[in-house]
């Protein structure tokens, strides 16, 4: 076909056995493992990775990290890890999934070190790898320190070497999955467009890994005006994983869950190293340590408040009490922490420690270093403000929303939790990992990579078991192309109606539509505007407004490829936001105080709501169905209290 133009894109069709959608840690893990498994088995299987960005700097690890947050080591075991995950997420997680990640994650960390990632070691162990028994420097029970500015580059390089450049397509945004014509419960393909050229890409496949991150910017961020665009989680996470899976018919789980990280104000800088490595404490404006001052509040939430480390949302809950009662701002007492450490250090060691404090941000959140420099803040002299951020939806960090997937069969889980190949969704051939997997948080970077590797083996086996499968699209390609380019057609048809290109009664810009979405979610679905509070009536208003927004979204314009990208990100965000709202509406309790409060049901109801909330979406009727799924503990939770 001739080279396309903006109004008439070239259509490129391709058929592979396995498609990897995304370029983050999960897909890099899958790419590496799949190629080795395919070569070892001698199978004739074709595979391709498609990424919206560039694999070297794609995903949540793009800017770098100062620590690997999930490493089991010899000090604990996978069951300990599963217990920690459950406690931090207020008791409702899939122990089978967490345990499975726990028994595989260290292998990924060994690979990272083998590929060249510098991992801090204890004195005397500097020359030994982790695999050889070298002891890492731990900043917490599960965290190990690294020099991680190039973390993603290193992991991406291994994936690219395994795959080969001819199997990787960058700068292509997959926006829709396509079901099979002969079996609606099976996946058959995907379609997207180039963000650089006037091309639409159509892929037909037997199996697919959908791992395109979590969701950012459905809530109005705290950083506005000159700070617009600043967020804690990467802004390119637009809910594509959740929305595309939902439209394909996959069952979602725990979409009511969100993460509201407490971070350094304005820069969103990480606090983990300061709390865990430097032993800093957070205080109110009067120097009182609120975790001690308000610890009696934890008694309302047994056992999650009485664990050695209280759940993340409960730590926010104790902070929120200070803010609501007028004892803010909240500060990280960096001067006291550094002074205490300096009492046993030489001047040279103190200088090194201060350098590490700055490097913590330069490795992973350079914007925070910019805020400190711009406000003349020296952390060894001046405390810095902390603030809970706007909410984020994710499944790999301290959150567990996502897709309901088939688990391992050898850990004693209910049979209903394993209906097929490991990591497969309720749609045949559609797999997910990382942020995509629901009811199983705290994977972080290493766990997402490990989960991608687990998933790769499942997909290869699925393809080998279904070698005669001949997928057929349930929708003509021409119709799909027209749907994807609707914002372009809308712009071209109406652009001359007004003299100001951005002011037109016939279309709405993606930027303006996103502002509307964020306003709805912020003010009615427990955003920062209401101090994370909502109720049944507010959710009803949100439901109505989101319904109108979905109608208006059909009138989004795209004046160029960048706006077409933004338009489709908005479609994905709206559907993800709707799922989040529907789940909060359905769960009649406040399971995550500190992350959100249903003020009309402001309690944890263990008797009626210690269960999974799952949902399905009908893309024809655009209706959601939410329902309960029984929760089962697999590992012994009586050990939560052990110190």
Secondary structure, DSSP 8 states (H G I E B T S, - for coil): -----SSS-EEEEEE-SEEEE--SHHHHHHHHHHHHHHHHHT----EEEEESS-GGG-STTTT-EEEES---TTTS-HHHHHHHHHHHTTT-S-HHHHHHHHTTHHHHHHHHHHHT-EE-B-TT-TTS-TTTT--B-BSSSS-EEEEETTHHHHHHHHHHHHH-GGGEEESEEEEEEEEBSS-TTBEEEEEEEESSSSEEEEEE-SEEEE----B-SSS--S--GGGTT--SS-TT-BSHHHHHHHHTT--EE-TT--B--EEETTT----HHHHHTS---EE-TTS--HHHHTGGGGGGGTTTTTSSS--HHHHHHHHHHHHHTT---EEE-HHHHHHHHHTTS-HHHHHHHHHHHHHHHHTT-HHHHHHHHHTT--TTTS-EEEEE---BB-SSSS---EE-----SSS---GGG-SSSTTB-SSBTEEE-GGGB-S----HHHHHHHHHHHHHHHHHHHHHHTTT----BSS-HHHHHHHHTHHHHHHHHHTTSSSSTT--TT-B-HHHHHHHHHHHHHHHTT-GGGTTEE-HHHHHHHHHHHHHHHHHHTTB--SSHHHHHHHHHHHHHHHHHHHHHHHHHHS-S-TTTTT-EEGGG-S--HHHH-EEEEEEEETTTTEEEEEEEE----S-GGGGG--
